[in-house]
Structure formats: structure tokens, C-alpha cells
């Protein structure tokens, strides 16, 4: 086994990572949409306007964090 084997394996891994990256972004988009819907539902049950906004902010923040985390992981996987 020379350097050639390793390079070939690297190419296959890159292809796999690109597929994973695409899947990750799709998952993140769905997660964000679900969070937005959840926030809207939670908000409609909150008695005050402030409470509604707080619930929406919280759901959006957690969705944004999830999306950011997924994107970072995907980017690292692609570079690896």
C-alpha cells in the first residue's frame, strides 16, 4: 500500500461527506421550520404578549443553535 491507496480513500470520503453535508442542511432546515411552528403554537397559548414573544424567541434561538451546530459539524466533516 502506497500513497495512492490513501488518496483514493480520501476521495471516497469526500464524496460521502458532501452527501452528508447536503443531508445535514436539509435536516437543519426542517428543524428550523418545526421550531417556528412550535413557537407559533406555544405563543398562541401564552396569556400575555411578552410571554408569547419570549416563547418565540426561545424556540427560534434553539433552532438557530441547532442549525449552526449542524452546519459547523457538516463543514468540519467536509474538510476532514
N, C-alpha and C positions, 0 to 999 in steps of 0.2 A: 504493500500500500504506500503510494507516494502522495505528493501534494494534490494530484489530480482527483483522487477519491474524495478528499476533504472538500475541494472546491465544488464538486458535483453535488455533494450532500448539502452544502451551503445554499446552492441554487434551489434545490427542492424545498429547503426550509423557508426560503424567501417567498416562494410561491404559496406555501402553506400559510405563512404569516400574513400575506396580502389578503388571502381569503378570510382569515380570522379577523383582520382589520375591518374588512367590509361587514362581516357579521357583527362585530362589536359596535360599529357605528349604528347599524340597524337596531340592535338591542337598546342602545342608548337613546335613540330617537323614540322608540316605543315606550321606554321607561319614562321619558320626559312627558310624553303625551298622557300616559297613565297618571303621572303625578299631577298634571294640570287638571285632569278630570276629577281626581280625588280631592284636590284643593277646592275646586268649584263646589263639589258636593259637601265637603266639610264646611265650607264657608256659608252655604245656604242654611246650615243647621245652627250656625253661631248666632246668638241673640244680638250682639252689637256689631256695628260696622268695624270698629277697631279690632275686635276679636276675629272677624271674617278676614280682614287684611293680614293679621298675624298668621292665621292658618294658611292662607295662600302663600305668604312669604316663606313660611317654614317648608311647605311642600315643594315650592319652587327651588329653594336653597338646597334641599336634599336631592332633588332631581338634578340640579346643576352640578352638585358634587359628584353624583353618580356618573353623569356624562363625562365630567372632567377626568375622573378616575379611570373610566373605561378607555377614554381617548389616550391618556398617558400610558396605560398598560399596552394598548394596541401599538402606539408609537414605539415603545421600548421593544416590543415583540418584533416589529418590523426591522428595527435596527440591529437586533441581536444576530 
